[in-house]
Amino acid sequence: MDQSKIDDCLEQFSARGCDEVNKIIQHLESGALLEDMHAMTSNERHAVLTELKSIMNVYSAKK
């Protein structure tokens, strides 16, 4: 697993804002392969999804 790929992807997605990140999470949960993630392994994609959920849980807890 390439952590730098995961980190780069998380950074790109996070820069899009909360609404977009929530849409990305929904797409990933439905099994969609996003263009930004074609070069990633399934384990790397799963790591991105897990981390995005974790990030959004922190934001939800702050509200």
C-alpha positions as CSV (number, residue, x, y, z in Angstrom):
1,M,0.0,0.0,0.0
2,D,1.4,3.4,-1.0
3,Q,0.6,5.8,1.8
4,S,1.6,8.8,-0.2
5,K,-1.0,8.0,-2.8
6,I,-3.6,7.7,-0.1
7,D,-2.5,11.0,1.5
8,D,-2.5,12.8,-1.8
9,C,-6.0,11.5,-2.6
10,L,-7.3,12.5,0.9
11,E,-5.8,16.0,0.4
12,Q,-7.5,16.4,-3.0
13,F,-10.9,15.2,-1.8
14,S,-10.8,17.2,1.4
15,A,-10.0,20.4,-0.5
16,R,-13.4,20.0,-2.2
17,G,-15.4,20.6,1.0
18,C,-17.7,18.6,3.2
19,D,-20.6,18.3,0.8
20,E,-18.4,16.9,-1.9
21,V,-16.6,14.6,0.5
22,N,-20.0,13.2,1.6
23,K,-20.9,12.5,-2.1
24,I,-17.5,10.8,-2.6
25,I,-18.1,8.6,0.4
26,Q,-21.5,7.6,-1.0
27,H,-20.0,6.8,-4.4
28,L,-17.2,4.7,-2.8
29,E,-19.6,2.8,-0.6
30,S,-21.7,2.0,-3.7
31,G,-18.6,0.5,-5.3
32,A,-18.0,3.2,-7.8
33,L,-14.5,3.8,-9.0
34,L,-13.7,7.5,-9.1
35,E,-11.4,8.9,-11.8
36,D,-9.0,10.2,-9.1
37,M,-8.5,6.6,-7.8
38,H,-7.9,4.5,-11.0
39,A,-4.2,4.0,-10.2
40,M,-5.0,2.8,-6.6
41,T,-5.3,-0.7,-5.4
42,S,-8.5,-1.9,-3.8
43,N,-6.8,-1.7,-0.4
44,E,-5.7,1.9,-1.0
45,R,-9.2,2.8,-2.1
46,H,-10.6,1.2,1.1
47,A,-8.1,3.1,3.2
48,V,-9.2,6.4,1.6
49,L,-12.9,5.6,2.3
50,T,-12.1,4.7,5.9
51,E,-10.2,7.8,6.4
52,L,-12.8,10.1,4.8
53,K,-15.4,8.6,7.0
54,S,-13.3,9.2,10.1
55,I,-12.6,12.8,9.0
56,M,-16.3,13.5,8.4
57,N,-17.2,11.9,11.8
58,V,-14.9,14.5,13.5
59,Y,-16.7,17.3,11.6
60,S,-20.1,15.9,12.5
61,A,-19.2,15.7,16.2
62,K,-18.2,19.4,16.3
63,K,-21.6,20.6,15.1
